[in-house]
Amino acid sequence: MSEAEEQRWVGVMLDKLAAQESKRTFGDAELTERAAQLSEQYFDGRARPRTVRWVTNQNTRWGSCTPAEGSIRLSHRLQGMPEYVVDYVLLHELAHLLVPGHGPRFWELLEAYPRTERARGYLEGVVAAERLPKVPAAREE
């Protein structure tokens, strides 16, 4: 398989995956409910955000948290990604309500989530794919 064919095939498969996953998007109310469930399951309910919402102004971050306000914002770019990836980012931001920085205690909290490494790898792959040069799709005759 040539490099161009490989790039085209990767694009086709990513499009199919995105189409499947896009059916799983949910709104702010569902996101807030999911945050409560995850906090209960992994942090004994100690992380209690006041607001959890999707935002469209985060193009370099997957999420952000303002502990003083109790607000969590997730990038709209996560919509349509696998649920375990959204859950990881949500847990990451919930953990900031308990530990503000990224020190050892913060990462210890996230170790409770069994898909942390997988989700981080997925997000790293997305970032890497976004940096690839765009190859025109081969025309089929």
Protein Blocks (a to p, Z undefined) as FASTA:
>chain_A
ZZklmmmmmmmmmmmmmmmmmmmgccfklmmmmmmmmmmmmnnomaccfbdcddfkbckb
fbdcdfknopacddfklgopafklmmmmmmmmmmmmmmmblcfklmmmmmmpmklmmmmm
mmmmmmmmmmpccddddddZZ
